[in-house]
Amino acid sequence: MSSADEALGRTEDLLARLNQKREELEQLAKADDIDGDAAVDLIADLADLARQIEAELTRARTIADADG
């Protein structure tokens, strides 16, 4: 497996985690008594995961470009 493939694999794992957190946020939004602190924490987690995904995609693209 190439380094680019490994980066893409990590991206897929991060994307699965992002989708899980998104689902948690949707469930929280449906609650009668919304926990604002929990919502903020989930949004922060989503933002962090998105940054990690972007970094892995950039890494994969850089490796693929270098391999030509």
MITI-356741 format. One record per residue (C-alpha): residue in three letters; x, y, z; residue number from 0. Coordinates in Angstrom, 1 decimal. Layout:
 residuo     px     py     pz num
     ALA      X      Y      Z NUM
...
***
This chain:
 residuo     px     py     pz num
     MET    0.0    0.0    0.0   0
     SER    1.4    3.4   -1.0   1
     SER    1.7    6.4    1.3   2
     ALA   -1.1    8.1   -0.6   3
     ASP   -3.4    5.1   -0.1   4
     GLU   -2.6    5.1    3.6   5
     ALA   -3.5    8.8    3.8   6
     LEU   -6.7    8.1    1.9   7
     GLY   -7.5    5.3    4.3   8
     ARG   -7.0    7.6    7.3   9
     THR   -9.3   10.1    5.5  10
     GLU  -12.0    7.4    5.2  11
     ASP  -11.7    6.6    9.0  12
     LEU  -11.9   10.3    9.9  13
     LEU  -14.9   10.8    7.6  14
     ALA  -16.7    7.9    9.3  15
     ARG  -16.0    9.6   12.7  16
     LEU  -17.2   12.9   11.3  17
     ASN  -20.5   11.3   10.2  18
     GLN  -20.9    9.7   13.6  19
     LYS  -20.5   13.1   15.3  20
     ARG  -22.9   14.7   12.8  21
     GLU  -25.5   12.1   13.7  22
     GLU  -24.9   12.7   17.4  23
     LEU  -25.5   16.5   16.8  24
     GLU  -28.7   15.8   14.8  25
     GLN  -30.0   13.6   17.7  26
     LEU  -29.1   16.3   20.2  27
     ALA  -30.9   18.9   18.1  28
     LYS  -34.1   16.7   18.2  29
     ALA  -34.1   16.6   22.0  30
     ASP  -36.7   18.6   23.9  31
     ASP  -34.1   20.0   26.2  32
     ILE  -31.0   20.8   24.2  33
     ASP  -27.7   20.7   26.0  34
     GLY  -25.9   23.8   24.6  35
     ASP  -22.5   22.8   26.0  36
     ALA  -22.7   19.3   24.4  37
     ALA  -23.7   20.9   21.1  38
     VAL  -20.7   23.3   21.2  39
     ASP  -18.4   20.3   22.0  40
     LEU  -19.8   18.3   19.1  41
     ILE  -19.4   21.3   16.7  42
     ALA  -15.8   21.7   17.9  43
     ASP  -15.2   18.0   17.3  44
     LEU  -16.7   18.3   13.8  45
     ALA  -14.5   21.3   13.0  46
     ASP  -11.4   19.4   14.2  47
     LEU  -12.2   16.3   12.2  48
     ALA  -12.8   18.4    9.1  49
     ARG   -9.3   20.0    9.6  50
     GLN   -7.8   16.5    9.9  51
     ILE   -9.6   15.3    6.8  52
     GLU   -8.3   18.3    4.9  53
     ALA   -4.8   17.6    6.1  54
     GLU   -4.9   14.0    5.0  55
     LEU   -6.3   14.8    1.6  56
     THR   -3.6   17.4    1.1  57
     ARG   -1.0   14.8    2.2  58
     ALA   -2.4   12.3   -0.3  59
     ARG   -2.5   14.8   -3.1  60
     THR    1.1   15.9   -2.4  61
     ILE    2.3   12.3   -2.4  62
     ALA    0.5   11.5   -5.6  63
     ASP    1.8   14.6   -7.3  64
     ALA    5.4   13.7   -6.2  65
     ASP    5.0   10.2   -7.5  66
     GLY    3.9   11.8  -10.8  67
***
